[in-house]
């Protein structure tokens, strides 16, 4: 009897052991399967779009080889996925510091859309900014000027006849090369608090001189599209007066901080080590040194580094959520930052009946669809909008193709005379690749 029960027990034990082994094998098989799936889903996006990656690699590496720029960050987003997010080259042509995804570029005039235009859109939505009202009602500086009756709609679409630019940097030196009074100093103190370079500081009230020069500029023909960046120097003051917040604080509160944009902002040297900021130009005329960590645009530097025309630094990762929000009708991760109709108003052509292609703050494509050299590229749709920057940057959104492109370079290194970015047609080709692939 005992042997009988032992036999039964051993048989049951063997059956249980076999089942456990089978379960373990099944579990291992399942884990292997899901592990492969997870690894496959986490692979870098370039492997999923090899044709796009190959095209962009050739384009950007050719630009580096021909010294259009020493390095770059590129992101292409399309139909709810990042199709390419890569870095190329180095900070400079000596190939010492390779570009990484964390490194910051000077955005130059891209500040006009990722700073000023976003702020204006929010003022329009929430603070009663009337785009059809005389600008002097919002900017008291212009009340007794030849610009007092212009509307923001006219000015932001570059059809008000404003002067394109003022070379403020040429007005700080005497004939003997010495700084004029209350302009710049090589010593930082309470009168000269704001750096324009490592060892040069601007007077605390110099921005008032800039604003009064803008007030006194002559006007060209109204209605004709002539690009002018002057209004953007006045945007920070407008934001301050309407909201009670400084320009950079307002942008941080409304957009950058809630969206988690940790590597986008003004005056990056206050937060980041110099070695993560890509240098721009060896300035031989104004600062007479390599501009590294301070805004390249001379006028923006004389504004203290925080201006509506230039001054933002960023990497592609911190720019992408803003463009995704614009592409997604103001929504990002379930939060509504702008109304769809506000984005539509600012990003469409302001005067569709005429020959001015511009939006409100946003650049738009040229009107001749058959032109093989159409700006910004032959394949973009009429609904596309964005902006470029003098340092070699670009952000562009195309709602029809459901995509956006970010290109960050320092094409002005070592000197602004470098024209390879334009001669090699890099920005148009990059946009076309995004749409084609």
SVG drawing of the C-alpha trace seen along z (x, -y; Angstrom):
<svg xmlns="http://www.w3.org/2000/svg" viewBox="-11 -114 53 116">
<polyline fill="none" stroke="black" stroke-width="0.4" points="0.0,0.0 2.8,-2.4 4.6,-1.6 1.3,-2.3 1.0,-5.8 4.7,-6.5 4.2,-5.6 1.1,-7.9 3.0,-10.7 6.0,-10.4 3.8,-10.5 2.0,-13.6 5.3,-15.3 6.6,-14.5 3.4,-15.9 3.6,-19.1 7.4,-19.4 6.7,-19.0 3.9,-21.7 6.3,-24.1 9.0,-23.6 6.5,-24.2 5.3,-27.3 8.8,-28.6 9.6,-27.9 6.4,-29.7 7.3,-32.6 10.8,-32.8 9.3,-32.7 6.9,-35.4 9.5,-37.6 11.8,-37.1 9.0,-38.1 8.0,-41.2 11.6,-42.1 12.2,-42.0 9.1,-44.1 10.2,-46.7 13.7,-46.9 12.3,-47.3 9.9,-50.0 12.7,-51.9 15.1,-51.9 16.1,-55.4 13.7,-56.7 16.3,-57.0 16.3,-53.2 12.6,-53.4 13.0,-56.0 16.3,-55.1 15.7,-57.0 15.0,-60.2 18.0,-59.7 20.3,-59.0 19.2,-62.1 19.6,-64.4 22.9,-62.9 24.3,-63.6 22.9,-67.1 24.2,-68.1 27.5,-66.4 28.0,-68.0 27.3,-71.4 29.9,-70.7 32.5,-69.5 32.0,-72.7 32.1,-74.9 28.6,-76.1 28.6,-75.5 30.8,-73.4 27.9,-71.5 24.1,-71.2 21.1,-69.8 18.2,-68.6 14.7,-67.4 12.0,-66.3 8.5,-65.6 5.7,-64.2 2.3,-62.7 2.7,-62.4 6.2,-61.0 9.8,-62.2 11.2,-60.9 14.7,-62.2 16.5,-63.8 20.3,-63.9 23.4,-66.0 26.2,-66.5 29.7,-67.9 31.4,-70.0 31.1,-73.4 33.9,-74.8 36.1,-73.6 38.9,-72.5 36.7,-69.4 37.3,-69.6 33.7,-69.6 31.2,-67.4 27.6,-68.7 25.3,-66.9 21.5,-67.1 21.9,-69.0 23.9,-71.9 22.4,-75.3 22.3,-77.4 21.7,-81.1 18.3,-81.2 18.7,-84.8 15.5,-85.9 13.7,-82.7 13.2,-84.6 10.6,-86.7 8.2,-83.8 9.2,-81.6 9.3,-84.7 7.5,-87.8 4.8,-86.3 3.8,-83.7 3.6,-86.6 1.5,-88.7 -0.8,-85.7 -1.4,-85.4 -1.9,-89.1 -4.5,-89.0 -6.3,-86.1 -6.2,-87.1 -5.2,-90.8 -7.3,-92.6 -4.6,-93.4 -6.5,-94.8 -4.5,-94.2 -6.5,-96.8 -6.1,-99.6 -3.4,-102.3 -0.1,-101.0 0.4,-104.1 -2.6,-103.1 -0.5,-100.1 3.0,-101.6 3.0,-105.2 6.5,-105.9 5.0,-106.2 2.2,-108.6 4.1,-111.6 5.7,-109.9 5.1,-109.3 4.1,-105.7 1.3,-106.5 -1.6,-105.6 -0.1,-102.3 -1.8,-99.1 0.0,-96.0 -1.6,-94.2 0.2,-96.5 3.5,-96.5 3.7,-92.7 3.0,-91.9 5.8,-94.3 3.6,-96.6 3.7,-99.8 6.8,-101.2 9.1,-100.9 12.9,-101.1 14.4,-97.6 17.1,-97.9 19.3,-100.3 23.0,-99.6 23.2,-100.7 26.6,-99.1 28.1,-101.7 26.9,-104.4 28.8,-103.4 32.4,-104.4 34.0,-107.8 36.2,-108.4 39.3,-107.5 37.9,-104.1 36.9,-105.1 33.4,-104.4 30.9,-107.2 29.6,-108.2 26.9,-106.0 27.3,-103.3 29.7,-100.5 32.3,-99.7 34.9,-97.1 34.0,-97.0 30.7,-95.6 29.0,-97.8 25.6,-99.2 25.7,-101.6 26.9,-98.9 25.2,-95.7 24.4,-93.8 27.1,-91.9 27.3,-92.0 30.4,-89.7 32.8,-88.2 34.3,-91.6 32.0,-94.2 29.0,-95.7 26.2,-98.0 24.7,-100.9 21.5,-100.2 19.5,-102.8 21.0,-102.2 17.9,-100.4 16.0,-103.7 18.3,-105.2 17.5,-102.3 13.7,-102.9 14.0,-106.6 16.0,-106.0 13.2,-103.7 10.7,-106.3 12.5,-108.9 13.2,-106.7 11.7,-107.8 9.0,-105.8 8.8,-104.2 5.8,-103.6 2.9,-102.1 1.4,-98.9 4.6,-97.7 6.1,-94.6 9.5,-95.6 10.9,-93.5 11.5,-95.5 12.6,-94.1 12.2,-97.3 8.8,-96.6 10.3,-93.6 12.5,-95.8 9.3,-97.4 7.5,-94.1 9.1,-93.5 7.9,-96.9 4.5,-96.2 4.3,-92.9 5.5,-94.6 2.8,-97.3 -0.1,-95.0 0.7,-92.1 3.0,-93.6 5.5,-90.8 8.9,-91.1 9.1,-89.7 11.1,-86.6 9.0,-86.0 5.8,-86.1 7.1,-83.6 8.3,-81.3 4.9,-81.5 2.7,-81.1 4.7,-78.6 8.2,-77.5 7.9,-76.4 4.5,-74.5 5.6,-72.8 8.9,-71.6 11.2,-73.5 14.3,-73.5 16.8,-74.4 15.1,-77.4 15.6,-81.0 17.5,-84.2 21.0,-84.8 22.1,-81.2 25.3,-81.9 23.3,-82.6 22.1,-78.9 24.5,-76.9 28.2,-76.2 29.9,-77.8 31.0,-74.5 27.4,-73.5 26.7,-76.7 27.7,-76.7 29.8,-79.8 28.8,-82.1 31.1,-84.7 34.6,-86.1 33.4,-89.6 36.1,-91.9 34.1,-95.2 31.9,-95.6 33.0,-93.2 36.3,-92.3 36.3,-88.8 34.6,-85.4 30.9,-85.7 30.3,-82.7 27.3,-82.4 26.0,-86.0 23.5,-86.9 25.1,-87.4 22.8,-90.1 24.4,-93.4 21.3,-95.4 19.8,-92.6 23.0,-92.6 22.7,-96.3 19.2,-95.7 20.8,-93.6 20.4,-90.2 16.6,-90.1 14.9,-91.4 12.0,-90.6 14.1,-90.4 16.8,-88.0 18.3,-86.6 16.8,-83.1 19.1,-80.1 17.8,-76.5 18.3,-73.0 15.9,-71.2 14.4,-69.2 13.1,-72.3 11.8,-73.9 9.9,-70.9 7.0,-71.1 6.2,-74.6 6.0,-73.6 4.0,-70.5 1.6,-72.8 1.2,-75.1 0.7,-72.1 -1.9,-70.6 -4.0,-73.7 -2.7,-75.0 -2.8,-71.8 0.2,-70.0 -0.1,-67.0 -3.8,-67.7 -3.2,-71.4 -4.6,-74.2 -2.0,-77.0 -3.5,-78.9 -6.9,-78.8 -7.0,-77.2 -8.5,-80.4 -5.6,-82.5 -3.0,-80.3 -5.0,-80.4 -5.2,-84.2 -1.5,-84.8 -0.2,-82.1 -2.4,-82.8 -1.6,-85.6 -2.6,-88.9 -3.6,-90.5 -4.6,-87.6 -6.0,-89.9 -2.6,-91.6 0.9,-90.4 2.2,-90.4 2.8,-86.8 3.5,-87.5 1.5,-86.5 1.4,-88.2 5.0,-87.7 5.3,-84.5 7.1,-84.2 5.1,-82.6 5.9,-81.0 6.2,-83.0 3.1,-83.1 4.2,-81.6 3.6,-77.9 5.2,-77.1 8.5,-78.8 11.3,-76.1 13.1,-78.5 10.0,-79.1 10.7,-80.3 11.1,-78.5 11.0,-75.4 9.1,-74.2 7.1,-71.5 5.7,-73.4 2.0,-74.2 0.5,-77.7 -0.5,-77.1 3.0,-76.6 4.6,-79.1 7.8,-79.6 10.9,-81.8 14.7,-81.7 17.5,-83.2 20.7,-85.0 23.0,-82.6 21.8,-79.7 18.6,-78.6 15.1,-77.6 11.8,-76.5 9.0,-75.6 5.6,-74.1 3.4,-72.7 -0.1,-71.8 -1.0,-70.2 1.9,-67.7 1.4,-67.5 5.1,-68.1 7.7,-70.5 11.4,-71.0 14.0,-72.4 17.5,-73.3 20.1,-74.8 23.5,-75.8 26.2,-78.4 26.8,-79.3 28.3,-82.6 31.3,-80.9 34.0,-82.0 32.6,-85.0 29.2,-86.1 30.6,-86.2 30.1,-82.4 27.4,-81.9 27.4,-78.1 24.1,-77.6 22.4,-79.7 24.6,-78.6 24.1,-74.9 20.3,-75.4 20.3,-73.4 17.2,-74.8 14.9,-74.3 16.2,-70.8 15.7,-69.9 12.0,-71.1 11.4,-69.1 12.9,-65.9 10.5,-66.3 7.5,-66.5 8.7,-63.8 9.6,-61.2"/>
</svg>
